[in-house]
Amino acid sequence: MTNAFTIERIEARILDIPTIRPHKLSFGAIQRQSPVIVQLWLNNGACGFGEAATIGGPSWNEESPESIAHAIAHYLAPAVVQQKAGCIEHVLTRMDQACKGNAFAKSAVEMALIDALARTLDIPAWQLLGGKVHDSLPLAWTLASGDVQRDLQEAQLRLEQGRHRIFKMKIGARTPQADVAHVTQIARGLPDSATLTVDVNQAWDGNTARRYLPELIDAGVSLIEQPVAKWNVPAMAQLCQELRGALVMADETVCTPQDAMMLARASASHVFSLKVAKHGGLLRTRQVAAVAQAADIGWYGGTMLETSIGSAASAHVFSTLSGEHHGCELFGPQLLVDDIVENPMPIRDFCLQLPDGPGYGVQVSLQQLDRFDRQRSGQTPVHIDLGRSATA
C-alpha cells in the first residue's frame, strides 16, 4: 500500500532553544541546543517529522546544525524526492550515493519518512520497526551542572517526583583527582535506591583510566561510558578485562554495524550506547543492536539531547530491541526551556512511557517551531563554550 505513495517535498530548519541550566561536559558547556527539524511530505498529503540534534554544534562529531541543514537541502532531498515512500532501504541507498557520511542528516530524513508512512497507515512507528517488546524504559538523568549541591538537589527532586533513579555524571573536564572527589561526594549523597554512572567523553588516556576508574567503582559507579578516545580500542578491551564491579560502555567508538563488529571481536565493550543520529537512522540503529545481541553485548538508549520529536522516535526503535538493556536517557526535552510538541511523552514510576499514537505519537506544535526557528527569530548561532574554567 505504501509503495503507491512517493516523497513529494522535504524541508529542514534550525531551531535555537535555550537549556534550563548549563550542561557541562568534558569538552565544554552548552546553554542552547540547535536541533535541525525536518518535515517530509508524501504525495498523499501525509507529513512526517524528523530531527538531528548535535551537542554543542560540531563539538561532538564532524556534523553541525548548519552542515546538516545544508546536506539535506542540497544533496539528500534532491536524491529522494519522487522516490517510493515505502522503499525505505532504497531511500537510504539513494542518500548514501548522493552524500558520503553525514549520518545525522540522513537519520533526520529517514526519521521523517517513517513518521509519514506510519501516519499514512494510522499506526505507531514501532509497528514498522519490528514490533515493540517494551512499553516503557527506565529513564536516566544527567547530573551535569558541575556543582555538588545543585546536582544532589536535582537528584533528590527527581527521586521524589518518581521520574529518575538512574543518574549519570559528565566528567573529564577537571583533573582525574578532582573528578573522583566530585563523583564520590555525589555518590555519598545519593540514597541506596539510586544508580550512578559516569561518562568520561573520551577525556582520559588508557593509563589514566586504569588508574582512576577503580576508585570510581569503589565510590559506587556501575557503568562507565567512553573512558578513552574512540580510536583506543585496545585500552577499551583491557579495561573490560581488568575492571571488576562495573561495565564499560562504548559510545563514540560505535557508530556503524562495522564498528559494532570490531568491538565485539575485540571484547572491548560490555554495553553499546545506541543513538539514532550517529547510526544514521532507525533501521541502522536496529542493525547495530542486532550485532550487540549476537555478541552478548548489552545496550543503552542514548541521547543527543533531542527535542520530543527525536526522543519519541528513539523511544520507538528502542522499544523494539531485545537483549540485555540498561534503560535510556531520553531526557532531552526536560533540559530545554520549552517543548515543541503538544503532548510530551509521560514519565511514570521512573520510566519513560512509549507513546502509541500514529507515527511517533507526539503532536508537533507549528507555533513552537516558528518561535524557535533561527531564521524567523533572527538569532545568531551560539556554539559551545570551550572554556575549561566553566567546569573547574
Buried (B, 14 or more C-beta within 10 A) or exposed (E): EBEEBBBBEBBBBBBBBBBEBBBBBBBBBBBBBBBBBBBBBBEBEBBBBBBBBBBBBBBBBEBBBBBBBBBBBEBBBEBBBEBBBBBBEEBBBBBBEBBEEBBBBBBBBBBBBBBBBBBBBEBBBBBBBBEBEBEBBBBBBBBBBBBBEEBBEBBBEBBEEEBBBBBBBBBBBBEBEEBBBBBBBBBEBBEEEBBBBBBBBBBBBBEBBBEBBBBBBEBBBBBBBBBBBBEBBEBBBBBBEEBEEBBBBBBBBBBBBEBBBBBBEEBBBBBBBBBBBBBBBBBBBBBBBBBBBEBEBBBBBBBBBBBBBBBBBBBBBBBBBEBBBBBBBBBBBBBBEEBBBEBBBEBEEBBBBBBBBBBBBBBBBEEBBBBBBBEEEEBEEBBBBEEEEBBE
